[in-house]
Amino acid sequence: MRQAFFIAASAALLLLPASPAGAERILVRDPAAYRAATRALSPGDEIVLANGTWRDFQILFEGQGTAGRPITLSAETPGQVILSGQSNLRLSGTHLVVSGLVFRDGHSPTEEVIAFRRDSRRTASNSRVTEVVIDHFNQPDRRREDRWVSIYGQDNRVDHSHFVGKGNAGVTLAVIRPEGQPQPNRHRIDHNYFGPRPPLGSNGGETIRIGTSEESLSDSATIVENNYFDRCDGEVEIVSVKSGANIIRGNTFFESQGAVVLRHGNGNLVERNVFLGNGKANTGGVRIINRDQTVRLNHMEGLAGTGFASAVTVMNGVPNSAINRYHQVANARIERNSVIESRRITLAAGADAERSAPPIDSYFERNLIAGTERTDPFRIDGDIAGIAFTGNVQGEVAEPRLDRGVERRPIEMVRAPNGLLYPADPALAEVGAPRDLSPTTREETGVSWYLKPGPMAETPAGAAVDIPAGSALDAVGEGGTFRLAAGDYRVSTPIVIDRPVHLSGAGDRQTRIAFSGDSLFRIEEGGRLSLSGLAITGTGAAAIRTSAQPMIANYAIELSDIAVSNLPGDVIATTAATFADDIRIRASRFENVRGTVIAAHSETGGAGLYNAEEIEIDRSDFRRVGRIADVFRGGRDESTFGPRFTMANSTVEGSGAPDAPALLLSGVQRTEIDDNRFRGSGPISVTHSVGSPDTRIANNVFEDTPLPQVTELYWQGPARAVLTGNSQ
Ligand code: CA
């Protein structure tokens, strides 16, 4: 392709039929021609990139257009101009419009893919990026931070664009307000499709951020409206507002973990948005901090988030807060929201010795809280005397917590033509979200010429392939579903798993795999591995290990009815810069494993990185294993939902030692260890560091085993872990 560009260069300045009033429309076929054509642009000029793949092309688009005669950069055919390799785009000047480009198969050589500036002195204003696609255009190392779109300057617009699959650290789209630049921005971010962004496994997975704490007491006046957020799960903040006078309006948040967070800055408005959680874990609504925030007319349905990711969260503040901590909530107006089939509304959230300033002068009015569960979603973590409750209506619940300003009565809900639920009773017409909401759909956002992703495939496609006993397992690397017969299989070099693979055996230790290489399976980019009905033994360092290279895509491992015995190393060994959505072990047995069954402590240090979002062990037996699991997350930021760890209905014998914990969890956000039996083993060791960890160790038997040890690294208050019903 490079050579083709070179040959074409001499004839590259192809003048197309002139646009009106002397402006030029120029089709360029290579970067040299582009540079020649854009050296001195005039209002009304149109630069057109020829269809094809432009590799390693760093575009600088600079000029001074006018409102009536902008300067445009477009694709010969929208969607047919691909920027790949090390490419990016900078805009500088005024009245510039860019459209039709696709960034994929590469990454930016800088910290931004699209920047509304050339450098710190030359920004773009009154400019627009529309119908642009950025698809998995990720830095090769997930820990390296960049932003896909950085909006500098003033009065810019990003609209009808498609952003999908950001896998490395850094906000997808940020409004940048550098220190010392407190002027309003008045940007508009509308009708964009924000496609799936998987959990990042650290801070920095926001989909949108507006400003930073330093300039947060000034107004950005940015509008985010009619966008579709599809499974944006990066971290706890989907939209992080860190400035004033912004409007978040008419967006749809579909199955997205996290919340719209009014983190810093005052006088923001969040209205007429539709949040649809479908019961997915950690789906939240709006979290309120600071002064003069209005949250009204929103529809929130099926939100399963709790704590800081409740449907509505009103935080406690820090007295005389530092700019980057939590300012007290004052004059919050929470009006006419519908909170339906949602797990939680948390008031005075995060109240503790530091966050001791309760919300004041605030209003919670005419909200509708409905659901088929009789469990009250309200949680009141501190003093709420500063919130006036009037005219709210709630369905009947068993043990209501709010004692004023809420009428409780049966509420029959009916789905309206707009797809949303409303009370059947006309007397409730002025309570909750209004009838005229028109939820923004996927189809109304992004571009028409680029496919939006469907549901994620949980199991590999295609029919199962039988592999006879004694055969090599090389075919497994091709991906798909495989059935192994009863009998023995030998593997001498690791099987690379870089796509979904399901491998099942005859069960009851009838299908035996012995491996002699470094590992039996090595997970690489794109891999997801599910094993069932196999007996595994081997001489290598780990039965399953993740890549030695950074991985962008999250992987998953599921072991069901697996027996692992006589292993000198680990069963599952994770590596740095790789991340599991989940690791699940069910109905499996581990015997004589010298290492750790789940070693998830390869990220170290205080940056808040970790290896796996969710680890689950159920109905499994551990005999003479070095350690069941070792899970570590450093840092103190409250940015992630993980790691989460559950272990239930399992037995542990002769594992660990009195001075070597059988189970080691540090920085885990949610721990549930229930109904297990430990015998002659080392203790459970839990260390609380980050945020508000939720630890429950209940109804376990610790026979000839020390009781669990819980250490608080920073917390000064009463014990936070719940240890109950355990016996020794
Ligand atoms: Ca964050």
Boltz pocket constraint, residues with backbone or C-beta under 6 A from the ligand:
constraints:
  - pocket:
      binder: B
      contacts: [[A, 203], [A, 204], [A, 205], [A, 206], [A, 235], [A, 236], [A, 237], [A, 240], [A, 639]]
      max_distance: 6.0
